[in-house]
Amino acid sequence: MSDQIEELKQKALQELNIIDNVKDLEAWRVHYLGKKSPLTQILRGLATLPIEERKEVGGAANQLKDLLESSGAEKAQALREVQIKSTAQRETIDISLPGRPLPAGRLHPITQTIEEMCEIFGSMGFQVAEGPDVEWDYYNFEALNMPAEHPARDNMNSFQINEPPGEKGRKVLRTHTTAITARTLEKNKPPIRAIEPGWCYRYEATDATHLNAFHHVDGIAVDRGITMADLKGTLYEFARRYFGAGRKVRFRVDYFPFVEPGVELAIECIGCHGAGCRICKNSGWLEILGAGMTHPDVLRRAGIDPEEYTSFAFGIGVERLPMLRYGIDDMRLFYYSDLRFLRQF
């Protein structure tokens, strides 16, 4: 029996010495140390041996078991070290190489447009004013010459706030930032030059050119001796700086309840350059804003004497400007959160 154990020892160690992978090592362990291995069978057969021989064979078998277990563990450690070294050589990292660039965030194209507009008008002496999105009916309509029965209010279907009326009427989500103009006139004394960017909300269906939540930038200038020439010069300069010096611009009479007289400003069509196409409905022109000389009643309600001061005002739909500049045909693209679209700006 002792010779059998010695022979098993020599054979196991020889096989262990030539193993070079974890799979073969596991097979070796099962063969020599598993439940059906020759060594296990020897240990289970000790009870059939005479007591003196049992001690000798049992001691030798247990020594062999300890030897094989420790030798197997050393081999496993050696194989792991070889594997780690091989992996390190195969996946060497050059720490001097620059890291992978992360995509840089950018401002939304509408935010970029508003900032550019504020910069242009700011260079002409206009300050930025802000106001609440939830507005009193008075500032949104009545202070701007649109009482309850005025037909112009039908073109600005508003979202009503479910609260009892207050001293200035009901609350609504403002339909235009001209409501901030009414507050600016009420809080400040002439001379006044202000622009008012912000969200506007109207209860209407959305399509390629209409949204129920969009941006406006309104402007107001109040001083002695302001004329229509000042209005035209201001808006011509804005159009020239935003769309380029080569873009043709025109004024045409229009109606707005809070200005008299009222005008619209249009630029030469970006698609046909005045020849007429689908984009401009064959007119050759694209309207970008409404403006005019501020109605005397609007000034009077704000406590400004229209006999002493004159004023001009304008309102610009912000989304329309980048659409015209970049040839975008659907306003909704700005708010779809499609990074393929937004990364172009």
C-alpha positions in Angstrom: 0.0 0.0 0.0 2.9 2.4 0.8 4.4 1.7 -2.6 1.0 2.5 -4.3 0.9 5.8 -2.4 4.5 6.7 -3.5 3.7 5.8 -7.1 0.5 7.9 -7.0 2.6 10.8 -5.6 5.2 10.7 -8.3 2.6 10.5 -11.1 0.5 13.3 -9.7 3.4 15.7 -9.3 4.8 14.9 -12.8 1.4 15.7 -14.3 1.0 18.9 -12.2 4.4 20.1 -13.4 3.4 20.2 -17.1 0.0 21.8 -16.6 -0.2 25.3 -18.2 -3.9 26.3 -17.9 -6.6 26.6 -15.3 -8.9 24.1 -17.1 -6.3 21.3 -17.0 -5.5 22.2 -13.4 -9.1 21.7 -12.3 -9.2 18.3 -14.1 -6.0 17.3 -12.3 -7.6 18.3 -8.9 -10.7 16.3 -9.5 -8.7 13.2 -10.7 -6.3 13.2 -7.7 -8.3 14.8 -4.9 -11.9 14.3 -5.9 -14.4 11.9 -4.3 -13.6 9.1 -6.7 -9.8 9.6 -6.8 -7.4 6.7 -5.9 -6.3 8.6 -2.9 -9.8 9.0 -1.5 -10.4 5.3 -2.1 -7.2 4.5 -0.1 -8.4 6.7 2.8 -11.9 5.1 2.8 -10.3 1.6 2.9 -8.2 2.2 6.0 -10.8 0.6 8.2 -10.2 -2.8 6.6 -6.5 -2.8 7.4 -4.7 -4.1 10.6 -4.3 -1.3 13.1 -0.5 -1.0 12.8 -0.6 -0.9 9.0 -3.6 1.5 9.2 -1.5 4.1 11.1 1.3 3.9 8.6 -0.9 4.0 5.5 -3.2 6.6 6.9 -0.3 8.9 7.8 1.3 8.5 4.4 -2.1 9.1 2.6 -2.9 12.2 4.6 0.6 13.6 3.9 0.1 13.0 0.2 -3.3 14.7 0.3 -1.8 17.8 2.0 1.1 17.8 -0.5 -1.2 17.7 -3.5 -3.5 20.4 -2.1 -0.6 22.8 -1.4 1.1 22.0 -4.7 -2.2 22.6 -6.6 -2.7 25.9 -4.8 0.8 27.0 -5.7 0.2 26.0 -9.3 -3.1 28.0 -9.4 -1.3 31.1 -8.1 1.5 30.7 -10.6 -1.1 30.4 -13.5 -2.9 33.6 -12.2 0.3 35.5 -12.2 1.1 34.4 -15.7 -2.4 35.4 -16.8 -2.1 38.8 -15.2 1.2 39.4 -16.8 -0.1 38.4 -20.2 -3.1 40.6 -19.9 -1.0 43.6 -18.8 1.3 43.2 -21.8 -1.7 42.8 -24.1 -3.6 45.8 -22.7 -0.8 48.2 -22.0 -2.0 51.7 -21.5 0.1 54.7 -22.7 -0.5 57.1 -19.9 1.0 59.9 -22.0 -1.9 59.7 -24.5 -4.7 62.3 -24.1 -8.0 61.0 -22.7 -11.1 60.4 -24.8 -12.8 63.8 -25.3 -16.2 64.2 -23.7 -18.9 66.0 -25.7 -19.2 69.6 -24.6 -22.6 71.0 -23.7 -23.9 74.0 -25.6 -26.6 76.5 -25.1 -30.0 75.7 -26.7 -30.4 77.5 -30.1 -33.3 79.6 -28.7 -31.2 80.6 -25.7 -28.4 81.6 -28.1 -30.8 83.7 -30.1 -32.2 85.5 -27.1 -28.6 86.2 -25.8 -27.7 87.6 -29.3 -30.8 89.8 -29.4 -30.0 91.1 -25.9 -26.5 91.9 -27.0 -27.6 93.7 -30.2 -30.3 95.8 -28.4 -28.0 96.3 -25.4 -25.4 98.0 -27.6 -28.2 100.4 -28.6 -28.9 101.3 -25.0 -31.7 98.9 -24.1 -31.8 97.2 -20.7 -33.3 93.8 -20.1 -36.5 93.6 -18.1 -38.4 90.6 -16.8 -41.9 89.8 -15.5 -44.0 86.9 -14.2 -45.2 84.1 -16.5 -48.5 84.1 -14.6 -49.9 87.5 -15.3 -52.9 89.7 -14.3 -55.5 90.1 -17.0 -55.0 93.9 -16.6 -51.3 93.9 -17.6 -51.8 91.2 -20.3 -54.8 92.9 -22.0 -56.4 96.0 -20.5 -53.3 98.1 -19.9 -52.4 97.4 -23.6 -55.7 98.8 -25.0 -57.5 95.4 -25.1 -60.6 95.5 -22.8 -62.8 92.5 -22.3 -64.9 93.1 -25.4 -61.9 93.8 -27.7 -61.8 91.5 -30.8 -58.0 91.3 -30.7 -58.2 89.1 -27.5 -59.8 86.4 -29.6 -56.5 86.0 -31.5 -54.7 85.4 -28.2 -56.6 82.5 -26.7 -55.2 82.4 -23.2 -54.8 79.7 -20.5 -56.9 80.9 -17.5 -55.7 80.3 -13.9 -58.4 78.7 -11.7 -58.4 81.3 -9.0 -60.9 84.0 -7.9 -60.4 87.4 -9.7 -58.2 89.9 -7.9 -58.0 93.7 -8.0 -56.5 93.5 -11.5 -58.9 90.9 -12.9 -58.2 87.2 -13.4 -54.8 85.6 -13.7 -53.7 84.1 -17.1 -50.5 82.7 -18.5 -49.2 85.7 -20.4 -49.9 85.6 -24.1 -47.1 88.0 -25.0 -44.2 89.7 -23.3 -45.8 93.0 -24.0 -47.4 92.4 -20.6 -43.9 93.1 -19.2 -43.9 96.4 -21.2 -47.0 97.5 -19.3 -45.3 96.8 -16.0 -42.1 98.5 -17.2 -44.0 101.7 -18.1 -45.8 101.6 -14.8 -42.7 101.2 -12.6 -40.3 103.5 -14.4 -40.1 107.2 -15.4 -38.9 108.3 -18.8 -36.5 108.1 -20.5 -37.0 104.3 -20.8 -35.3 101.8 -23.1 -36.0 98.2 -22.3 -36.4 94.8 -24.0 -38.3 92.0 -22.4 -37.6 88.4 -23.3 -39.6 85.5 -22.0 -42.0 82.5 -22.5 -45.5 83.1 -23.9 -48.5 80.7 -23.9 -51.5 80.5 -26.1 -54.3 78.0 -26.3 -53.9 76.9 -29.9 -53.0 73.9 -32.0 -49.4 73.3 -32.8 -48.0 72.9 -36.3 -44.8 73.7 -38.2 -45.2 77.4 -37.6 -47.2 77.6 -34.3 -46.6 76.4 -30.8 -48.7 76.8 -27.6 -45.5 77.8 -25.7 -42.9 79.9 -27.4 -40.6 82.9 -26.8 -41.1 86.6 -27.4 -38.8 89.6 -27.1 -40.7 92.9 -26.7 -39.1 96.3 -26.7 -40.2 99.8 -25.6 -38.5 103.2 -25.8 -40.0 106.4 -24.2 -38.6 109.9 -24.3 -39.2 113.3 -25.6 -39.2 113.7 -29.3 -39.1 110.0 -30.3 -40.5 109.5 -33.8 -41.2 106.7 -36.3 -37.7 107.4 -37.8 -36.2 106.3 -34.5 -38.2 103.1 -34.6 -37.2 102.4 -38.2 -33.6 103.1 -37.5 -33.5 100.8 -34.5 -35.2 97.9 -36.2 -33.2 98.3 -39.5 -30.0 98.1 -37.4 -31.3 95.0 -35.6 -32.2 93.2 -38.9 -28.9 94.2 -40.4 -26.8 92.8 -37.5 -28.8 89.6 -37.1 -29.5 88.6 -40.7 -26.5 90.4 -42.4 -26.0 93.7 -44.1 -27.0 92.4 -47.5 -30.5 91.4 -46.5 -33.2 93.7 -47.7 -35.8 94.9 -45.2 -39.2 96.6 -45.6 -41.9 98.2 -43.5 -45.6 97.8 -44.1 -48.6 99.2 -42.3 -50.3 96.8 -39.9 -52.6 96.9 -36.9 -51.9 96.2 -33.3 -54.2 97.5 -30.5 -51.4 99.0 -28.4 -49.6 101.0 -31.1 -50.8 103.7 -33.5 -49.7 103.7 -36.2 -48.7 100.1 -36.4 -46.2 98.5 -38.8 -44.7 95.1 -39.6 -41.0 94.5 -40.5 -40.2 91.9 -43.2 -37.0 90.7 -44.6 -36.2 89.4 -48.1 -37.1 85.7 -48.3 -34.1 83.4 -47.5 -35.4 80.8 -50.1 -35.9 82.9 -53.2 -34.3 86.3 -52.4 -37.4 88.2 -53.4 -38.4 86.2 -56.5 -41.3 84.4 -54.8 -41.5 80.7 -53.5 -43.4 78.4 -51.3 -41.7 79.6 -48.1 -42.8 83.2 -48.6 -46.1 82.3 -50.3 -44.8 83.9 -53.5 -44.5 87.3 -51.9 -40.7 87.5 -51.7 -40.9 88.7 -48.1 -41.0 87.1 -44.6 -42.5 89.0 -41.7 -40.3 88.9 -38.6 -41.9 91.4 -36.1 -44.7 93.9 -35.4 -44.1 97.4 -34.1 -45.4 100.9 -34.0 -45.7 104.1 -32.1 -47.0 103.3 -28.6 -50.7 104.2 -28.3 -51.3 107.4 -26.1 -53.8 105.5 -24.0 -51.2 102.9 -23.1 -48.8 105.6 -21.9 -51.6 107.4 -20.1 -52.6 104.3 -18.1 -49.0 103.9 -16.9 -49.0 107.5 -15.7 -46.9 108.9 -18.6 -48.1 112.1 -20.2 -48.4 111.4 -24.0 -48.4 115.2 -24.7 -44.9 115.4 -23.3 -43.4 112.0 -24.2 -43.6 109.8 -27.3 -42.7 106.2 -27.6 -42.2 103.3 -29.9 -42.6 99.5 -29.2 -42.0 96.3 -31.0 -42.5 92.5 -30.5 -40.5 89.7 -32.0 -41.2 86.0 -32.1 -37.9 84.5 -31.2 -38.3 81.0 -32.8 -39.0 82.6 -36.1 -35.5 84.3 -36.3 -33.3 81.2 -36.3 -35.8 79.5 -38.6 -35.3 82.3 -41.1 -31.6 82.5 -40.6 -30.9 78.7 -40.9 -33.7 77.7 -43.3 -35.5 75.5 -40.7 -39.0 74.6 -41.8 -40.6 73.3 -38.6 -40.6 75.2 -35.4 -41.2 72.1 -33.3 -37.7 70.8 -34.1 -36.4 73.2 -31.4 -38.2 71.3 -28.7 -38.0 67.7 -29.8 -34.7 67.3 -27.8 -33.1 65.6 -30.9 -29.4 65.9 -30.3 -28.7 65.4 -34.0 -30.6 68.6 -34.6 -29.3 70.6 -31.6 -25.6 69.7 -32.1 -25.7 71.8 -35.3 -25.9 74.9 -33.3 
